[in-house]
């Protein structure tokens, strides 16, 4: 068993990616009414640092707009009203909210570019399941940014280049520290292969339960996840892993934020069948993740070969 601590900056520099990011932000602002979009655009234009570090745009009914950056927030003193939120939602759903009902019931909508818009309001429950969300009061635009190459510093811990194999790996970090960004880049590299170290690409299967890894939009991955990667989304991690193994014969399987008993049982089945895995979970240190007895069992049984802390 090996453990590694890796601290990194996951946001790309403005000098490298500024133009692309501005295009993505402009696409997002097209979902807003003109007056609201212009307020946000003008605020961003005042300071290049905002463009570089913007992570979320939070919209709340009758509350100011908040731009969440890496280490601080900017409050725009404009209170968005209920009709403006409804207008934004309609644009997000291409003027067909009903067609997006399933996504809305999951609490988010994925839009072009892989950006996710979180949704909260009054949940309508039937037989213990959410069948709708009405009186929508909050929207959270989470900015999706790929950071190609961010995993290069840790790939030597994950790959067994001599045998062209992948070590079963668990990537651990608190929320918001970049583990999903890291996971995505690891998948891309494993899938494409790395010629300069003679690592041949492997068939990868991704269970993208919440659409954060591949960010599928109309069936097309918006993020670069490699040429040998198959994705199943909007399904539980446990069920998705089993489906991929049965149908797509992956050599490597990847999931974000595992932890439930069902997840761990599926990982056990995958590793026993010879499929390698790259997984993430929330946590700060080894002692904390071992509090999950099912994860601890994987570690003790050496079905997890590497643990990387971010």
VOPAGU-2260 file (C-alpha; in pm, 1 decimal, decimal comma):
REM VOPAGU-2260
SITE   aa  ch    i         X         Y         Z
SITE  UNK   A    0       0,0       0,0       0,0
SITE  UNK   A    1     134,8     342,1     -93,1
SITE  UNK   A    2      21,0     688,0      15,5
SITE  UNK   A    3     104,1    1020,1    -146,1
SITE  UNK   A    4      26,9    1379,9     -67,2
SITE  UNK   A    5      -3,7    1612,8    -365,0
SITE  UNK   A    6     -79,9    1982,9    -337,4
SITE  UNK   A    7    -146,0    2164,6    -660,4
SITE  UNK   A    8    -304,5    2462,4    -825,7
SITE  UNK   A    9    -573,8    2331,1   -1057,7
SITE  UNK   A   10    -687,2    2652,0   -1225,4
SITE  UNK   A   11    -515,4    2732,1   -1556,2
SITE  UNK   A   12    -323,5    3053,7   -1590,9
SITE  UNK   A   13    -492,0    3343,7   -1763,7
SITE  UNK   A   14    -204,5    3379,7   -2006,3
SITE  UNK   A   15    -259,3    3025,0   -2136,8
SITE  UNK   A   16    -635,0    2989,9   -2133,7
SITE  UNK   A   17    -784,0    3336,8   -2091,7
SITE  UNK   A   18    -933,9    3354,7   -2440,3
SITE  UNK   A   19   -1102,8    3016,5   -2409,0
SITE  UNK   A   20   -1238,9    3093,0   -2065,7
SITE  UNK   A   21   -1384,7    3422,3   -2182,6
SITE  UNK   A   22   -1566,5    3241,5   -2461,7
SITE  UNK   A   23   -1708,8    2993,9   -2211,3
SITE  UNK   A   24   -1818,9    3270,4   -1973,8
SITE  UNK   A   25   -1984,7    3453,2   -2264,0
SITE  UNK   A   26   -2177,0    3136,5   -2351,4
SITE  UNK   A   27   -2295,1    3107,3   -1991,8
SITE  UNK   A   28   -2403,1    3470,1   -1978,7
SITE  UNK   A   29   -2624,8    3412,0   -2281,8
SITE  UNK   A   30   -2862,7    3226,2   -2048,6
SITE  UNK   A   31   -2917,2    3541,6   -1843,3
SITE  UNK   A   32   -3152,9    3830,3   -1919,9
SITE  UNK   A   33   -2950,3    4104,9   -2089,3
SITE  UNK   A   34   -2945,5    4337,8   -1789,6
SITE  UNK   A   35   -2824,1    4064,7   -1552,6
SITE  UNK   A   36   -2570,9    3926,0   -1800,7
SITE  UNK   A   37   -2428,8    4272,3   -1865,1
SITE  UNK   A   38   -2386,8    4336,7   -1491,7
SITE  UNK   A   39   -2184,2    4017,6   -1453,1
SITE  UNK   A   40   -1985,7    4079,0   -1771,6
SITE  UNK   A   41   -1895,4    4434,1   -1668,0
SITE  UNK   A   42   -1782,5    4313,3   -1326,1
SITE  UNK   A   43   -1558,7    4048,0   -1482,8
SITE  UNK   A   44   -1412,0    4295,5   -1731,2
SITE  UNK   A   45   -1295,3    4522,3   -1449,6
SITE  UNK   A   46   -1042,8    4271,7   -1320,9
SITE  UNK   A   47    -862,8    3994,2   -1510,8
SITE  UNK   A   48    -819,0    3805,6   -1186,7
SITE  UNK   A   49   -1194,2    3745,0   -1176,8
SITE  UNK   A   50   -1182,3    3581,4   -1517,2
SITE  UNK   A   51    -894,2    3360,2   -1409,5
SITE  UNK   A   52   -1040,2    3248,4   -1077,8
SITE  UNK   A   53   -1417,3    3247,4   -1125,0
SITE  UNK   A   54   -1565,3    2918,3   -1003,0
SITE  UNK   A   55   -1936,5    2985,7    -949,9
SITE  UNK   A   56   -2208,2    3236,6   -1028,2
SITE  UNK   A   57   -2476,2    3215,1    -760,6
SITE  UNK   A   58   -2823,8    3351,7    -826,3
SITE  UNK   A   59   -3080,2    3368,1    -544,3
SITE  UNK   A   60   -3428,7    3515,4    -560,2
SITE  UNK   A   61   -3440,6    3864,8    -407,4
SITE  UNK   A   62   -3075,8    3838,9    -306,9
SITE  UNK   A   63   -2757,6    3989,8    -458,0
SITE  UNK   A   64   -2561,3    3802,6    -725,2
SITE  UNK   A   65   -2245,3    3642,4    -587,2
SITE  UNK   A   66   -1938,2    3554,3    -793,7
SITE  UNK   A   67   -1738,7    3288,8    -610,2
SITE  UNK   A   68   -1368,0    3297,1    -686,5
SITE  UNK   A   69   -1095,1    3067,6    -564,9
SITE  UNK   A   70   -1034,0    3245,5    -234,6
SITE  UNK   A   71   -1296,4    3518,5    -208,9
SITE  UNK   A   72   -1636,2    3635,0    -331,3
SITE  UNK   A   73   -1764,1    3938,9    -516,5
SITE  UNK   A   74   -2114,7    4058,6    -435,0
SITE  UNK   A   75   -2303,4    4238,3    -710,8
SITE  UNK   A   76   -2572,0    4452,7    -551,6
SITE  UNK   A   77   -2853,6    4357,5    -784,1
SITE  UNK   A   78   -3144,3    4150,1    -656,8
SITE  UNK   A   79   -3264,1    3899,3    -913,0
SITE  UNK   A   80   -3640,5    3855,0    -907,6
SITE  UNK   A   81   -3853,9    3545,4    -953,4
SITE  UNK   A   82   -3942,0    3615,8   -1316,9
SITE  UNK   A   83   -3572,5    3659,7   -1405,4
SITE  UNK   A   84   -3488,6    3323,1   -1247,2
SITE  UNK   A   85   -3771,0    3161,4   -1445,9
SITE  UNK   A   86   -3639,0    3325,8   -1762,4
SITE  UNK   A   87   -3290,3    3185,5   -1695,6
SITE  UNK   A   88   -3433,8    2838,6   -1633,8
SITE  UNK   A   89   -3633,6    2847,0   -1956,3
SITE  UNK   A   90   -3321,0    2937,2   -2153,9
SITE  UNK   A   91   -3124,9    2661,2   -1983,5
SITE  UNK   A   92   -3397,5    2416,6   -2090,4
SITE  UNK   A   93   -3422,5    2548,3   -2447,0
SITE  UNK   A   94   -3773,7    2673,8   -2363,9
SITE  UNK   A   95   -3889,7    2321,9   -2276,4
SITE  UNK   A   96   -3867,1    2281,2   -1900,3
SITE  UNK   A   97   -4068,3    1958,0   -1916,1
SITE  UNK   A   98   -3802,9    1795,4   -2136,7
SITE  UNK   A   99   -3546,4    1860,7   -1862,9
SITE  UNK   A  100   -3768,0    1740,9   -1579,1
SITE  UNK   A  101   -3551,1    1440,1   -1492,1
SITE  UNK   A  102   -3237,5    1653,9   -1466,5
SITE  UNK   A  103   -3422,0    1916,3   -1263,1
SITE  UNK   A  104   -3538,7    1645,3   -1022,6
SITE  UNK   A  105   -3173,3    1548,0    -975,7
SITE  UNK   A  106   -3099,3    1907,5    -878,9
SITE  UNK   A  107   -2891,6    2022,7   -1174,4
SITE  UNK   A  108   -2879,8    2080,8   -1549,0
SITE  UNK   A  109   -2565,3    2025,9   -1757,2
SITE  UNK   A  110   -2522,4    2278,3   -2037,9
SITE  UNK   A  111   -2290,2    2307,8   -2336,2
SITE  UNK   A  112   -1929,0    2329,8   -2228,6
SITE  UNK   A  113   -1983,9    2092,1   -1937,1
SITE  UNK   A  114   -2098,8    2362,7   -1696,2
SITE  UNK   A  115   -2346,2    2247,5   -1432,7
SITE  UNK   A  116   -2628,4    2460,5   -1300,7
SITE  UNK   A  117   -2747,0    2357,1    -956,9
SITE  UNK   A  118   -3116,0    2412,1    -878,8
SITE  UNK   A  119   -3300,9    2444,6    -549,7
SITE  UNK   A  120   -3657,4    2524,2    -458,6
SITE  UNK   A  121   -3960,8    2340,7    -322,6
SITE  UNK   A  122   -3934,1    1967,3    -387,2
SITE  UNK   A  123   -4248,4    1778,4    -485,1
SITE  UNK   A  124   -4238,1    1428,6    -335,0
SITE  UNK   A  125   -4432,1    1120,9    -444,6
SITE  UNK   A  126   -4371,9     778,4    -287,6
SITE  UNK   A  127   -4051,2     904,2    -134,7
SITE  UNK   A  128   -3908,2    1028,7    -465,1
SITE  UNK   A  129   -3864,2    1381,9    -598,3
SITE  UNK   A  130   -4090,1    1415,3    -902,2
SITE  UNK   A  131   -4050,9    1788,6    -953,6
SITE  UNK   A  132   -3902,3    2107,9    -812,0
SITE  UNK   A  133   -4128,3    2411,0    -809,1
SITE  UNK   A  134   -4086,6    2768,6    -687,4
SITE  UNK   A  135   -3721,4    2756,2    -793,2
SITE  UNK   A  136   -3535,1    3010,8    -584,0
SITE  UNK   A  137   -3163,0    2947,8    -640,1
SITE  UNK   A  138   -2933,9    2869,8    -932,0
SITE  UNK   A  139   -2564,8    2791,3    -901,9
SITE  UNK   A  140   -2362,9    2810,6   -1224,0
SITE  UNK   A  141   -2051,2    2600,2   -1165,1
SITE  UNK   A  142   -1781,0    2686,3   -1415,2
SITE  UNK   A  143   -1629,2    2376,9   -1576,9
SITE  UNK   A  144   -1261,6    2410,3   -1657,6
SITE  UNK   A  145   -1038,8    2136,0   -1782,7
SITE  UNK   A  146    -680,1    2152,0   -1668,1
SITE  UNK   A  147    -498,4    1936,4   -1919,4
SITE  UNK   A  148    -178,7    1793,9   -1774,0
SITE  UNK   A  149    -261,6    1853,3   -1407,5
SITE  UNK   A  150    -220,3    1481,1   -1332,7
SITE  UNK   A  151     129,4    1447,3   -1480,4
SITE  UNK   A  152     300,9    1489,7   -1143,6
SITE  UNK   A  153     123,5    1190,0    -992,4
SITE  UNK   A  154      86,9     953,7   -1288,9
SITE  UNK   A  155     407,5     772,7   -1198,2
SITE  UNK   A  156     239,6     674,4    -869,7
SITE  UNK   A  157     -67,1     539,4   -1051,6
SITE  UNK   A  158      89,9     367,4   -1353,7
SITE  UNK   A  159     303,0      55,6   -1361,7
SITE  UNK   A  160     473,3     148,5   -1687,7
SITE  UNK   A  161     696,1    -160,2   -1699,1
SITE  UNK   A  162     392,0    -388,2   -1716,0
SITE  UNK   A  163     166,1    -133,2   -1887,7
SITE  UNK   A  164     -74,4    -158,7   -1596,0
SITE  UNK   A  165    -272,4      72,5   -1369,7
SITE  UNK   A  166    -272,6      53,0    -990,6
SITE  UNK   A  167    -609,6      62,7    -818,2
SITE  UNK   A  168    -607,1     417,2    -685,8
SITE  UNK   A  169    -815,0     626,7    -446,0
SITE  UNK   A  170    -781,9    1005,1    -472,5
SITE  UNK   A  171    -885,9    1183,9    -153,9
SITE  UNK   A  172    -950,9    1551,8     -83,7
SITE  UNK   A  173   -1197,6    1783,0      88,9
SITE  UNK   A  174   -1472,4    1927,6    -135,5
SITE  UNK   A  175   -1362,7    2187,8    -388,7
SITE  UNK   A  176    -992,8    2096,9    -398,9
SITE  UNK   A  177    -983,9    1959,8    -752,7
SITE  UNK   A  178   -1016,9    1583,1    -722,6
SITE  UNK   A  179   -1268,7    1562,2   -1009,9
SITE  UNK   A  180   -1042,6    1776,3   -1229,9
SITE  UNK   A  181    -754,0    1547,5   -1142,5
SITE  UNK   A  182    -958,9    1233,6   -1208,3
SITE  UNK   A  183   -1064,6    1359,9   -1551,2
SITE  UNK   A  184    -705,0    1423,8   -1657,5
SITE  UNK   A  185    -591,6    1084,6   -1529,1
SITE  UNK   A  186    -860,8     915,5   -1738,3
SITE  UNK   A  187    -759,3    1115,5   -2044,6
SITE  UNK   A  188    -395,1    1012,8   -2011,3
SITE  UNK   A  189    -469,8     646,3   -1943,3
SITE  UNK   A  190    -715,2     635,1   -2233,4
SITE  UNK   A  191    -491,7     809,8   -2487,4
SITE  UNK   A  192    -169,6     650,4   -2373,3
SITE  UNK   A  193     155,0     834,6   -2304,4
SITE  UNK   A  194     404,3     775,4   -2586,7
SITE  UNK   A  195     699,6     944,7   -2418,9
SITE  UNK   A  196     700,2     684,5   -2141,2
SITE  UNK   A  197     582,1     400,3   -2367,5
SITE  UNK   A  198     252,0     360,6   -2187,1
SITE  UNK   A  199     -10,7     219,4   -2423,5
SITE  UNK   A  200    -364,4     350,4   -2396,6
SITE  UNK   A  201    -627,0     144,0   -2218,6
SITE  UNK   A  202   -1001,2     103,7   -2264,7
SITE  UNK   A  203   -1164,2     307,8   -1989,3
SITE  UNK   A  204   -1519,7     308,9   -1856,5
SITE  UNK   A  205   -1651,7     613,4   -1670,0
SITE  UNK   A  206   -1960,5     613,8   -1451,5
SITE  UNK   A  207   -2059,1     980,2   -1458,0
SITE  UNK   A  208   -2347,9     975,4   -1214,0
SITE  UNK   A  209   -2382,6    1352,6   -1189,0
SITE  UNK   A  210   -2232,8    1457,0   -1520,3
SITE  UNK   A  211   -1922,1    1619,5   -1372,6
SITE  UNK   A  212   -1647,7    1411,1   -1534,1
SITE  UNK   A  213   -1729,7    1389,6   -1905,1
SITE  UNK   A  214   -2004,0    1656,2   -1893,1
SITE  UNK   A  215   -2218,0    1500,5   -2164,5
SITE  UNK   A  216   -2429,1    1741,4   -2367,6
SITE  UNK   A  217   -2676,1    1575,6   -2601,7
SITE  UNK   A  218   -2469,3    1257,9   -2576,6
SITE  UNK   A  219   -2134,7    1421,8   -2657,1
SITE  UNK   A  220   -1860,9    1458,0   -2391,4
SITE  UNK   A  221   -1776,9    1825,2   -2347,2
SITE  UNK   A  222   -1453,2    1738,2   -2168,9
SITE  UNK   A  223   -1155,7    1554,1   -2316,8
SITE  UNK   A  224   -1165,4    1210,9   -2155,9
SITE  UNK   A  225    -955,2    1027,3   -2413,7
SITE  UNK   A  226   -1007,7     826,1   -2729,0
SITE  UNK   A  227   -1067,4     488,4   -2560,8
SITE  UNK   A  228   -1322,2     599,0   -2302,5
SITE  UNK   A  229   -1687,5     495,1   -2278,2
SITE  UNK   A  230   -1924,9     688,9   -2054,3
SITE  UNK   A  231   -2249,5     600,5   -1884,2
SITE  UNK   A  232   -2424,4     885,9   -1705,7
SITE  UNK   A  233   -2731,4     951,4   -1492,1
SITE  UNK   A  234   -2704,8     613,0   -1322,1
SITE  UNK   A  235   -2581,5     514,6    -978,3
SITE  UNK   A  236   -2212,0     435,3    -952,0
SITE  UNK   A  237   -2278,3      79,2    -836,5
SITE  UNK   A  238   -2518,3      -0,6   -1119,0
SITE  UNK   A  239   -2309,9     185,0   -1376,7
SITE  UNK   A  240   -1992,6      -8,2   -1292,2
SITE  UNK   A  241   -2171,7    -339,2   -1335,5
SITE  UNK   A  242   -2327,9    -228,4   -1663,9
SITE  UNK   A  243   -1996,1    -112,4   -1807,6
SITE  UNK   A  244   -1815,2    -431,6   -1709,5
SITE  UNK   A  245   -2086,5    -646,2   -1869,1
SITE  UNK   A  246   -2126,8    -442,4   -2185,8
SITE  UNK   A  247   -1801,0    -258,7   -2265,8
SITE  UNK   A  248   -1522,0    -475,6   -2118,7
SITE  UNK   A  249   -1318,6    -186,3   -1974,2
SITE  UNK   A  250    -962,2    -240,5   -1860,7
SITE  UNK   A  251    -992,5      56,7   -1624,0
SITE  UNK   A  252   -1305,6     193,5   -1458,8
SITE  UNK   A  253   -1343,0     537,4   -1297,3
SITE  UNK   A  254   -1597,0     692,9   -1060,5
SITE  UNK   A  255   -1616,1    1015,0    -864,1
SITE  UNK   A  256   -1699,8    1035,1    -492,4
SITE  UNK   A  257   -1747,6     673,0    -393,4
SITE  UNK   A  258   -1836,2     576,4     -38,7
SITE  UNK   A  259   -2165,5     391,0      -8,2
SITE  UNK   A  260   -2180,0      20,7      70,0
SITE  UNK   A  261   -2321,9     -41,1    -279,0
SITE  UNK   A  262   -2028,7     147,2    -438,4
SITE  UNK   A  263   -1774,9     -58,4    -248,2
SITE  UNK   A  264   -1941,7    -388,5    -334,6
SITE  UNK   A  265   -1928,5    -294,6    -703,7
SITE  UNK   A  266   -1559,5    -198,7    -672,3
SITE  UNK   A  267   -1486,6    -535,6    -509,0
SITE  UNK   A  268   -1655,7    -718,1    -795,9
SITE  UNK   A  269   -1466,0    -510,6   -1052,5
SITE  UNK   A  270   -1123,6    -564,6    -897,5
SITE  UNK   A  271   -1185,4    -937,1    -847,8
SITE  UNK   A  272   -1272,9    -964,5   -1217,4
SITE  UNK   A  273    -941,4    -801,4   -1309,5
SITE  UNK   A  274   -1066,0    -450,6   -1391,4
SITE  UNK   A  275    -848,0    -173,9   -1250,6
SITE  UNK   A  276   -1005,6     131,8   -1091,6
SITE  UNK   A  277    -946,6     501,6   -1026,4
SITE  UNK   A  278   -1184,1     645,9    -767,8
SITE  UNK   A  279   -1223,2     960,5    -560,3
SITE  UNK   A  280   -1377,7    1032,4    -222,9
SITE  UNK   A  281   -1407,4    1315,9      26,6
SITE  UNK   A  282   -1164,8    1318,5     315,8
SITE  UNK   A  283    -865,8    1488,9     473,7
SITE  UNK   A  284    -641,4    1207,0     592,2
SITE  UNK   A  285    -607,0     830,6     622,5
SITE  UNK   A  286    -768,9     817,9     965,4
SITE  UNK   A  287   -1076,4     996,8     832,5
SITE  UNK   A  288   -1132,0     773,2     531,6
SITE  UNK   A  289   -1079,1     460,9     742,0
SITE  UNK   A  290   -1385,7     561,1     943,0
SITE  UNK   A  291   -1578,4     428,6     644,6
SITE  UNK   A  292   -1560,7      58,9     727,6
SITE  UNK   A  293   -1632,2     -48,5     370,1
SITE  UNK   A  294   -1350,7     168,6     230,5
SITE  UNK   A  295   -1124,6      43,1     508,4
SITE  UNK   A  296   -1198,8    -314,5     405,2
SITE  UNK   A  297   -1085,0    -235,8      49,4
SITE  UNK   A  298    -763,1     -89,9     187,2
SITE  UNK   A  299    -698,1    -380,0     423,6
SITE  UNK   A  300    -763,8    -632,5     146,1
SITE  UNK   A  301    -519,5    -442,6     -79,9
SITE  UNK   A  302    -790,0    -388,9    -340,2
SITE  UNK   A  303    -679,9     -26,2    -322,2
SITE  UNK   A  304    -309,1      -9,7    -404,3
SITE  UNK   A  305    -249,2     365,2    -398,8
SITE  UNK   A  306    -406,2     646,1    -197,3
SITE  UNK   A  307    -329,2    1001,1    -308,2
SITE  UNK   A  308    -422,3    1295,7     -84,8
SITE  UNK   A  309    -478,0    1634,8    -246,6
